[in-house]
Amino acid sequence: MTPLPAGPGQESVWDYPRPPALDESDELVEIRFGGVLVASSRATVRVLETSHPPTYYLPLEAFSDGVLVPVDGSSVCEWKGRAAYFDVVAGGRRAARAAWRYPEPVAAYARLRDMVAVMPGEMDVCTVDGEVVRPQEGGFYGGWVTDRVVGPFKGGPGSWGW
């Protein structure tokens, strides 16, 4: 694996730290699902982790009422703690376990307590300042690929050992 060179205005995901860093963002992040704008915010947090495109977290209140439906089950992130999941429901459609949050994150990630992330590949479209996001490959991670970041990114074929 050889990191791609970052051009002007770009970030290399290979310069992101591990454990991940939190980066406050005022970019306009919008999420559409079921033909409906389900969330919009300029008060987001990007989680930046080595080899991963950023994952954007939006405040709970950025989501329209009834869009996030809590579901059973959880997972544990070695850095952030135990995640709780939501189905995303809008426009007569349902994306199972397509959103998550950390209701009681470990202290270093307390900023994420009332924030929610979504799998961009499960939504109709996610945008950052109008740019359409491409989902991180692999279906396991929730990274948001934009022209701002260069990889290669973990998640694609042959990257599980990175």
BAFI-3210 file (N, C-alpha, C; in Angstrom, 3 decimals, decimal comma, padded with zeros to 6 digits):
// residues 162
n [1|2|3|4|5|6|7|8|9|10|11|12|13|14|15|16|17|18|19|20|21|22|23|24|25|26|27|28|29|30|31|32|33|34|35|36|37|38|39|40|41|42|43|44|45|46|47|48|49|50|51|52|53|54|55|56|57|58|59|60|61|62|63|64|65|66|67|68|69|70|71|72|73|74|75|76|77|78|79|80|81|82|83|84|85|86|87|88|89|90|91|92|93|94|95|96|97|98|99|100|101|102|103|104|105|106|107|108|109|110|111|112|113|114|115|116|117|118|119|120|121|122|123|124|125|126|127|128|129|130|131|132|133|134|135|136|137|138|139|140|141|142|143|144|145|146|147|148|149|150|151|152|153|154|155|156|157|158|159|160|161|162]
n.u [000,843|000,657|000,494|-001,515|-000,514|-001,415|-003,170|-003,444|-005,508|-006,389|-006,588|-004,634|-005,653|-003,825|-002,434|-004,053|-004,736|-004,267|-005,257|-008,497|-009,139|-011,241|-012,933|-014,283|-016,753|-018,014|-019,127|-021,801|-023,791|-025,848|-028,467|-030,264|-033,036|-035,310|-036,375|-036,550|-035,369|-033,686|-031,949|-029,990|-027,227|-024,878|-023,284|-021,382|-019,376|-016,342|-014,959|-011,725|-009,596|-006,651|-006,154|-008,834|-011,620|-013,210|-015,777|-018,867|-020,613|-023,761|-025,777|-028,326|-030,711|-030,673|-031,896|-034,967|-038,139|-039,055|-037,510|-035,276|-035,247|-034,952|-033,212|-032,748|-029,690|-026,109|-022,759|-019,203|-016,785|-013,329|-012,246|-014,268|-016,385|-019,524|-021,827|-025,114|-027,857|-029,866|-032,698|-033,210|-035,894|-038,008|-040,093|-041,555|-039,661|-037,137|-034,019|-032,158|-030,505|-028,818|-027,855|-026,058|-025,093|-023,221|-024,289|-023,168|-020,290|-016,728|-014,607|-012,786|-014,160|-016,475|-017,790|-019,286|-021,640|-024,406|-024,678|-025,137|-024,275|-024,410|-024,558|-023,347|-023,718|-026,138|-028,041|-030,047|-028,673|-025,857|-024,463|-021,698|-021,199|-022,507|-021,224|-021,522|-021,295|-019,205|-019,557|-017,457|-015,667|-016,612|-018,670|-018,604|-017,446|-018,206|-017,310|-017,023|-016,376|-014,942|-013,863|-012,024|-010,405|-007,733|-006,624|-004,957|-008,044|-009,019|-011,042|-011,689|-011,127|-008,563|-007,629|-008,062|-006,069|-004,668]
n.v [-001,171|002,104|005,417|007,855|010,930|014,003|016,674|020,274|021,663|019,188|016,272|013,621|010,432|008,950|010,595|010,992|010,394|007,589|006,495|007,664|011,116|013,895|016,257|019,324|020,607|023,003|022,591|022,211|019,556|017,198|014,789|012,539|010,399|007,956|009,739|012,061|014,885|014,065|014,873|017,703|019,805|022,203|021,872|019,717|016,781|015,459|012,262|011,264|008,872|006,933|005,701|005,686|007,233|010,302|009,973|011,381|012,913|013,934|016,256|014,907|016,368|017,310|015,554|014,697|014,377|011,101|009,760|008,327|005,203|003,432|000,320|-003,097|-004,436|-003,995|-002,724|-002,725|-000,249|-000,077|002,349|004,343|003,243|001,651|001,211|002,188|001,337|002,472|002,085|003,732|005,585|006,710|008,280|005,978|003,972|001,830|001,648|-000,719|-000,698|001,422|003,690|005,064|005,667|006,814|006,432|006,586|007,433|006,726|008,786|010,394|010,740|012,071|014,191|013,068|012,161|013,067|012,761|011,502|009,085|008,007|005,305|006,086|004,716|003,456|005,355|007,565|009,778|011,506|014,610|016,898|020,151|020,417|018,589|015,339|012,497|009,623|006,301|004,644|001,813|-001,677|-001,934|-002,205|-000,152|003,322|005,486|008,655|009,478|012,116|014,620|015,939|014,220|011,808|008,452|005,341|003,819|002,031|-000,911|-001,647|-004,311|-006,523|-004,940|-005,565|-006,347|-004,064]
n.w [000,000|-000,971|-000,036|-001,700|-003,238|-001,695|-003,064|-003,628|-001,133|-000,320|001,836|003,099|004,028|005,288|006,877|008,990|012,487|014,795|017,842|016,543|015,592|016,523|014,571|014,407|012,216|009,891|007,497|005,156|005,655|004,219|004,140|002,240|001,932|000,799|-000,982|000,450|002,306|005,054|007,023|007,980|008,501|009,779|011,876|012,456|013,192|012,211|012,172|012,193|011,103|010,714|007,486|006,804|005,154|006,270|008,775|009,071|011,695|012,778|014,674|016,819|016,693|014,114|012,483|010,921|012,573|013,572|011,706|012,587|013,902|016,761|017,156|018,253|019,609|019,485|019,046|019,611|019,603|019,648|020,344|020,734|022,203|023,142|020,565|019,576|017,453|014,625|012,505|009,429|008,367|005,862|003,408|002,752|002,793|004,282|005,813|007,149|010,244|009,525|010,683|013,489|016,934|019,810|022,804|025,361|025,176|025,477|027,535|025,975|023,624|024,175|022,935|020,918|022,018|021,616|018,896|015,544|013,111|009,680|007,305|004,308|001,895|002,179|002,014|-000,095|-001,103|000,114|000,962|001,093|001,574|-000,890|-002,557|-003,812|-001,854|-001,894|-000,886|001,527|000,535|000,916|002,844|005,619|007,119|007,822|006,201|004,479|001,316|-000,349|-002,736|-001,262|000,185|-000,029|-000,670|-000,604|000,634|003,533|003,505|000,925|-001,529|-000,467|001,632|004,280|006,085|006,762]
ca.u [000,000|001,382|-000,441|-001,567|-000,130|-002,507|-003,010|-003,882|-006,833|-006,741|-006,007|-004,371|-006,137|-002,660|-001,961|-004,982|-004,158|-004,881|-006,714|-009,063|-009,325|-012,521|-012,720|-015,522|-016,897|-019,176|-019,582|-023,209|-023,964|-027,259|-028,733|-031,578|-033,423|-036,724|-036,778|-036,804|-034,245|-033,915|-031,071|-029,183|-026,552|-023,548|-022,628|-021,042|-018,054|-015,713|-014,047|-010,599|-008,780|-005,690|-006,569|-010,285|-012,194|-013,938|-017,170|-019,530|-021,642|-024,664|-026,547|-029,612|-031,790|-030,591|-032,720|-036,415|-038,852|-039,495|-036,592|-034,391|-036,015|-034,005|-033,336|-031,973|-028,333|-025,067|-021,406|-018,236|-015,611|-012,222|-011,916|-015,397|-017,290|-020,638|-022,717|-026,515|-028,225|-031,185|-033,145|-033,574|-037,195|-038,551|-040,619|-042,010|-038,522|-036,432|-032,642|-031,924|-029,256|-028,008|-027,370|-025,626|-024,576|-022,582|-025,030|-022,255|-018,944|-015,617|-014,383|-012,102|-015,098|-017,720|-018,424|-020,187|-022,786|-025,698|-024,438|-025,523|-023,649|-025,135|-023,827|-023,759|-024,129|-027,516|-028,916|-030,178|-027,518|-025,306|-023,621|-020,899|-021,110|-023,030|-020,549|-022,090|-020,364|-019,083|-019,366|-016,254|-015,885|-016,612|-019,928|-018,442|-017,124|-019,124|-016,581|-017,588|-015,315|-015,155|-012,643|-011,129|-009,524|-007,113|-006,319|-006,084|-008,884|-009,320|-012,400|-011,727|-010,487|-007,162|-007,228|-008,445|-004,907|-004,001]
ca.v [000,000|003,365|006,552|008,759|012,294|014,960|017,901|021,488|021,575|017,805|015,605|012,186|009,692|008,347|011,573|010,983|009,653|006,408|006,531|008,711|012,486|014,540|017,524|020,092|021,064|023,837|022,269|021,837|018,122|016,858|013,369|012,282|008,989|007,810|010,929|013,117|015,396|013,543|015,557|018,789|020,499|022,806|021,654|018,298|016,345|014,428|011,356|011,064|007,727|006,474|004,851|005,770|008,546|010,778|009,652|012,591|012,770|015,084|016,302|014,207|017,277|017,592|014,557|014,913|013,521|009,791|009,175|007,380|004,253|002,584|-001,131|-003,889|-004,814|-002,977|-003,160|-001,985|000,315|-000,082|003,725|005,193|002,587|000,841|001,897|001,801|001,461|002,911|001,999|005,042|005,384|007,917|008,111|004,599|003,051|001,566|001,158|-001,400|-000,457|002,295|004,826|004,666|006,694|006,354|007,108|006,800|007,208|006,883|010,211|011,106|010,933|012,567|015,103|012,300|011,657|013,373|012,821|010,297|008,863|007,101|004,642|006,831|003,797|003,018|006,509|007,950|010,640|012,345|015,643|017,777|021,413|020,202|017,490|014,026|011,602|008,239|005,512|003,836|000,442|-002,798|-002,070|-002,360|001,158|004,374|006,648|009,508|009,849|013,316|015,021|016,527|013,217|010,810|007,200|004,409|003,713|000,704|-001,365|-002,242|-005,618|-006,635|-003,968|-005,951|-006,485|-002,783]
ca.w [000,000|-001,059|000,023|-002,848|-002,835|-001,521|-003,832|-002,929|-000,522|-000,005|003,002|002,958|005,194|005,931|007,850|010,127|013,613|015,408|017,751|015,703|016,074|016,239|013,888|014,249|010,838|009,591|006,144|005,097|005,429|004,015|003,908|001,635|001,896|000,453|-001,706|001,433|003,083|006,406|007,972|007,451|009,594|009,645|013,176|012,403|013,654|011,382|012,860|011,280|011,530|009,720|006,370|006,589|004,872|007,448|009,049|009,557|012,719|012,838|015,914|016,784|016,300|012,676|011,794|010,980|013,524|013,120|010,722|013,280|014,696|017,497|016,984|019,209|019,256|019,611|018,724|020,420|018,954|020,607|020,730|021,112|023,149|022,634|019,626|019,440|016,041|014,185|011,121|008,882|007,737|005,217|002,054|002,557|002,734|005,538|005,702|008,424|010,988|008,676|011,469|014,825|017,833|021,033|023,869|026,486|024,636|026,408|027,815|024,894|022,518|024,768|021,977|020,043|022,793|021,006|017,458|014,799|011,806|008,789|006,225|003,110|000,843|002,428|001,784|-001,508|-001,370|001,179|000,376|001,941|000,826|-002,236|-003,256|-003,524|-001,168|-002,330|000,331|001,700|000,047|001,832|003,557|007,068|007,681|007,392|005,715|003,433|000,388|-001,158|-003,429|-000,261|000,776|-000,895|000,002|-000,657|001,813|004,058|003,229|-000,396|-001,643|-000,088|002,648|005,660|006,946|007,006]
c.u [000,892|000,374|-000,367|-001,151|-001,362|-002,191|-003,444|-005,308|-007,273|-006,035|-005,741|-004,874|-004,991|-001,975|-002,902|-004,394|-004,897|-004,405|-007,232|-009,168|-010,736|-012,239|-014,073|-015,573|-018,131|-019,628|-021,071|-023,308|-025,459|-027,384|-030,153|-031,809|-034,922|-037,263|-036,994|-035,482|-034,498|-033,036|-030,261|-028,541|-025,238|-022,761|-022,280|-019,654|-017,567|-014,829|-012,981|-009,689|-007,892|-006,323|-008,068|-010,692|-012,996|-015,333|-017,773|-020,620|-022,437|-025,387|-027,870|-030,723|-031,729|-031,472|-034,194|-037,043|-039,266|-038,569|-035,708|-035,222|-035,033|-034,286|-032,457|-030,576|-027,377|-023,761|-020,467|-017,086|-014,510|-011,879|-013,094|-016,349|-018,384|-021,571|-024,121|-026,933|-029,654|-031,447|-033,439|-034,833|-037,692|-039,087|-041,049|-040,889|-037,886|-035,038|-032,269|-030,536|-028,280|-027,478|-026,983|-025,173|-023,928|-023,255|-024,173|-020,822|-017,889|-015,265|-013,759|-013,031|-016,457|-018,480|-019,442|-021,482|-024,133|-025,596|-024,778|-024,762|-024,525|-024,163|-024,237|-024,230|-025,547|-028,530|-029,058|-028,972|-027,153|-024,414|-022,875|-020,633|-021,477|-022,374|-021,168|-020,996|-020,381|-018,831|-018,025|-016,574|-015,982|-017,874|-019,815|-018,231|-018,057|-018,451|-017,253|-016,442|-015,764|-013,837|-011,611|-010,104|-008,964|-006,692|-004,979|-006,771|-009,051|-010,770|-012,520|-011,034|-008,996|-006,698|-007,490|-007,257|-004,189|-004,153]
c.v [001,239|004,508|007,398|010,153|013,192|016,216|019,113|021,331|020,169|017,338|014,155|011,497|009,005|009,327|011,661|010,104|008,356|006,405|007,755|010,063|012,950|015,921|018,211|020,641|021,945|023,650|021,901|020,361|017,849|015,390|013,233|010,770|008,908|009,032|012,149|013,589|014,997|014,214|016,615|019,518|021,112|022,651|020,174|018,050|015,276|013,582|010,966|009,980|007,270|005,468|004,898|007,163|009,005|010,174|010,908|012,219|014,067|015,083|015,556|015,106|017,671|016,653|014,874|013,937|012,207|009,094|008,101|006,493|003,333|001,100|-001,826|-004,155|-003,650|-003,568|-002,323|-001,535|000,378|001,312|004,457|004,565|001,810|001,689|001,313|002,125|001,922|002,391|003,427|004,815|006,714|007,550|006,692|003,581|002,916|001,031|000,603|-001,096|000,434|003,520|004,331|005,876|006,018|007,057|007,411|006,539|007,307|008,372|010,976|011,427|011,428|013,487|014,379|011,868|011,893|013,534|011,469|010,263|007,923|006,460|005,328|005,930|003,282|004,131|006,762|008,774|011,378|013,363|016,407|019,031|021,219|019,084|016,153|013,104|010,234|007,407|004,778|002,409|-000,546|-002,983|-002,205|-001,009|002,216|005,616|007,338|009,975|011,066|013,630|015,617|015,531|012,262|009,623|006,638|004,277|002,260|000,362|-002,048|-003,603|-005,560|-005,713|-004,407|-006,082|-005,190|-002,364]
c.w [000,000|-001,018|-001,247|-002,382|-002,734|-002,323|-003,020|-002,392|-000,175|001,267|002,638|004,214|005,925|006,878|009,056|011,235|013,945|016,838|016,996|016,411|015,734|015,662|013,699|012,827|010,700|008,140|006,204|004,718|005,320|003,642|003,373|001,585|001,621|-000,270|-000,819|002,037|004,532|007,452|007,249|008,619|009,130|010,947|013,302|012,988|012,693|012,285|011,843|011,824|010,384|008,763|006,058|006,117|006,097|007,541|009,656|010,564|012,776|014,177|015,752|016,254|014,823|011,865|011,978|011,959|012,869|012,149|011,351|014,207|015,416|017,260|018,023|018,674|019,375|019,102|019,577|019,532|020,002|021,098|021,352|022,123|022,443|021,774|019,697|018,010|015,827|012,786|010,690|008,047|007,168|003,842|001,753|002,470|004,116|005,218|007,077|008,983|010,210|009,411|012,855|015,626|019,031|022,204|025,107|026,019|025,733|026,463|026,649|023,713|023,010|023,813|021,084|020,727|022,105|019,491|016,817|013,474|010,984|007,808|004,928|001,971|000,996|002,176|000,283|-001,914|-000,088|000,495|001,467|001,119|-000,645|-003,019|-002,841|-002,982|-001,825|-001,075|000,331|001,270|001,196|002,645|005,067|007,741|007,107|006,875|004,547|002,540|-000,419|-001,867|-002,473|000,274|-000,274|-000,053|-000,407|000,701|002,239|003,732|001,880|-000,412|-001,268|001,034|004,074|006,588|007,277|008,435]
res [m|t|p|l|p|a|g|p|g|q|e|s|v|w|d|y|p|r|p|p|a|l|d|e|s|d|e|l|v|e|i|r|f|g|g|v|l|v|a|s|s|r|a|t|v|r|v|l|e|t|s|h|p|p|t|y|y|l|p|l|e|a|f|s|d|g|v|l|v|p|v|d|g|s|s|v|c|e|w|k|g|r|a|a|y|f|d|v|v|a|g|g|r|r|a|a|r|a|a|w|r|y|p|e|p|v|a|a|y|a|r|l|r|d|m|v|a|v|m|p|g|e|m|d|v|c|t|v|d|g|e|v|v|r|p|q|e|g|g|f|y|g|g|w|v|t|d|r|v|v|g|p|f|k|g|g|p|g|s|w|g|w]
***
